[in-house]
C-alpha cells in the first residue's frame, strides 16, 4: 500500500518538474527489521519519491552487506538517508530516522536545494563565514515529527553542509535514538549540538546560528 497519497504524489510531481534542475543521488542505509524498526517504511518512502521524478536517483544499501560504503560515508545508525550531488559528491546532508511529519518537508526542500546547488538560508556575509571554516564540523539536530520549529533548524544545518564540505549536518529523530538523546540531555527540540562543544535549543536566526558554528570551531 502506498505511503504517499495520490494528492501528495501529484503535488510533488508538479513541484519536482518545476524546481529540480540537476539529478540528486540518495543513498538509504537499512538494517534487518529486528534491528531497525523504521528501515522498511523509510525505504518505501524514498522509493515512492524516486518513482515520481527520474532526477531523484535512489540506491538502497544494507549496512551488513555493504560495510565498505558504510565506512566511506561514516554511517553510524539506521535508517540513514544521505544526499549526494549530480557528480556523486557527498553533500554532508544526513537524516537519521524516518523523515516523517514536519521533517518530510525538510527532505523535499533538501532535495530541491541539492538539485539547484542553492542553500535555503544565509546572506552573502554569512555564506562567506561558513565557507571560511577549514576544520571538520559535525552538526547534530535532534527533532521530533510533531515539532513545527524543527525543520528550520534542520534546513539551516543542512544548508551549511551544502556550502562547505567540511561540515556534516545530521537530522536525528530523537525518539528513534533514545540513548543518543539521553546522552545529550535532549528534553526540548530542536536541540542542536555542534562538535560536542556547543549546544543550543530552538530554531536560531541565521546570524546566531553562524556565530555558534564559528564559536564551536574556535573552541576546538
C-alpha positions in Angstrom: 0.0 0.0 0.0 1.5 3.4 -1.0 2.5 5.7 1.8 2.1 8.9 -0.3 -1.5 9.8 -1.2 -2.5 10.4 -4.8 -2.9 14.1 -3.9 0.6 14.3 -2.4 2.1 12.5 -5.4 0.5 14.9 -7.8 1.7 17.9 -5.8 5.3 16.5 -5.6 5.4 15.6 -9.3 4.5 19.2 -10.2 6.9 20.6 -7.6 9.8 18.5 -8.9 9.0 19.3 -12.5 9.2 23.0 -11.8 12.1 23.1 -9.3 14.5 20.2 -9.9 17.5 21.2 -12.1 20.2 18.6 -11.7 19.9 14.9 -10.6 20.2 14.2 -6.9 21.5 10.8 -5.7 20.1 9.5 -2.5 21.6 6.7 -0.5 19.5 4.9 2.0 21.1 2.6 4.6 19.0 0.0 6.3 19.3 -2.9 8.6 17.3 -6.0 9.5 13.7 -5.3 10.7 14.5 -6.7 14.2 17.4 -4.2 14.4 15.7 -1.2 12.8 12.0 -0.6 13.3 11.6 2.1 10.7 14.0 1.0 8.0 11.4 -0.7 5.8 9.0 2.3 5.8 11.9 4.7 5.3 13.0 2.8 2.2 9.4 2.7 0.9 9.0 6.5 1.3 12.2 7.1 -0.7 11.3 4.5 -3.4 7.9 6.3 -3.9 9.7 9.7 -4.1 12.2 8.3 -6.7 9.3 7.0 -8.8 7.8 10.4 -9.0 10.8 12.0 -10.8 13.7 10.4 -12.6 16.1 13.1 -11.3 15.8 11.5 -7.9 18.2 8.6 -8.2 17.9 6.2 -5.3 20.1 3.3 -4.1 19.4 1.2 -1.0 22.2 -0.4 0.9 22.1 -2.9 3.8 24.7 -2.0 6.4 25.8 -5.6 6.9 26.1 -6.3 3.2 27.8 -3.1 2.2 30.3 -2.4 5.0 32.8 -0.5 2.7 30.2 2.0 1.7 29.1 2.4 5.4 32.8 3.1 6.2 33.2 5.6 3.3 30.2 7.6 4.4 30.7 7.1 8.1 27.1 5.9 8.6 26.6 5.2 12.3 22.8 4.5 12.6 19.9 3.2 10.6 17.8 4.2 8.9 20.1 6.7 7.3 19.4 9.0 4.3 22.4 10.7 2.6 22.1 13.2 -0.3 24.8 13.4 -3.0 25.0 15.8 -5.8 24.8 15.0 -9.5 28.6 14.1 -9.5 28.2 11.7 -6.7 29.8 14.0 -4.2 28.6 13.6 -0.6 26.9 16.9 0.5 27.2 16.1 4.1 23.4 16.1 4.5 22.1 13.3 6.7 18.8 12.1 8.0 19.0 9.5 10.8 15.5 8.2 11.4 12.4 8.4 9.3 11.7 11.9 7.9 8.0 11.9 8.9 5.7 14.6 10.0 7.2 18.1 9.6 10.5 16.5 8.6 9.1 15.2 5.4 9.0 18.8 4.1 12.7 19.1 5.2 13.6 16.2 3.0 11.7 17.6 0.0 13.3 21.0 0.4 16.8 19.5 0.8 16.3 17.5 -2.5 15.4 20.7 -4.3 18.4 22.6 -2.7 20.9 20.0 -3.7 19.4 19.8 -7.2 19.9 23.5 -7.6 23.1 23.7 -5.5 21.5 26.5 -3.7 21.2 26.7 0.2 17.9 27.8 1.6 19.4 30.2 4.1 22.1 32.8 4.7 23.1 36.1 3.2 26.4 36.8 1.4 28.4 37.6 4.5 27.1 34.5 6.4 27.9 32.4 3.3 31.5 33.7 3.3 31.8 32.9 7.0 30.6 29.4 6.6 32.8 28.8 3.6 35.8 30.0 5.6 35.6 27.1 8.0 38.6 24.8 7.3 38.2 22.2 10.0 35.7 19.4 10.3 32.3 20.3 11.8 29.6 17.9 12.9 26.1 19.4 13.5 23.5 17.2 15.1 19.9 18.5 15.2 17.6 16.4 17.4 13.9 16.6 16.3 10.5 15.0 16.6 8.0 14.6 13.8 5.4 16.9 15.5 7.8 19.8 16.1 6.9 22.7 13.9 10.1 24.6 14.6 12.4 21.7 13.8 12.5 21.9 10.0 14.1 25.4 10.1 16.9 24.2 12.4 17.4 21.1 10.2 17.4 23.0 6.9 19.8 25.7 8.3 22.3 23.0 9.3 21.9 21.2 6.0 22.4 24.5 4.1 25.7 25.0 6.0 26.7 21.5 4.9 25.8 22.2 1.3 28.0 25.3 1.4 31.1 23.7 3.0 32.2 20.1 2.5 34.0 20.2 5.9 30.5 20.3 7.5 28.3 17.2 8.1 24.8 18.0 9.3 22.6 15.3 10.7 18.9 15.3 11.5 18.3 12.9 14.3 14.8 11.7 15.2 15.1 11.9 19.0 12.5 9.2 19.7 14.1 6.6 17.5 17.5 7.0 19.1 16.7 7.4 22.9 20.2 6.5 24.1 21.8 9.2 22.0 19.1 11.7 23.0 19.7 10.8 26.7 23.5 11.3 26.2 22.9 14.9 25.1 20.2 15.6 27.5 17.6 16.3 24.9 14.3 17.3 26.5 13.1 20.0 24.1 13.5 20.2 20.3 15.1 21.3 18.1 18.2 20.6 20.1 21.4 21.3 18.2 24.9 20.1 19.1 28.0 21.3 17.2 31.2 19.3 17.5 30.1 18.3 21.1 31.3 21.7 22.3 28.3 23.9 21.6 24.7 23.2 22.3 21.5 25.3 21.9 17.8 24.7 21.9 15.4 26.3 19.4 15.5 27.4 15.8 18.1 30.2 15.9 18.1 33.1 13.4 20.8 32.7 10.7 23.2 35.1 12.3 23.1 33.5 15.7 23.4 30.0 14.1 26.6 31.0 12.2 28.1 32.5 15.3 27.5 29.2 17.1 29.3 27.4 14.3 32.3 29.8 14.5 32.4 29.5 18.3 32.5 25.7 18.0 35.3 25.8 15.5 37.3 28.2 17.7 36.7 26.1 20.8 38.2 23.1 19.0 
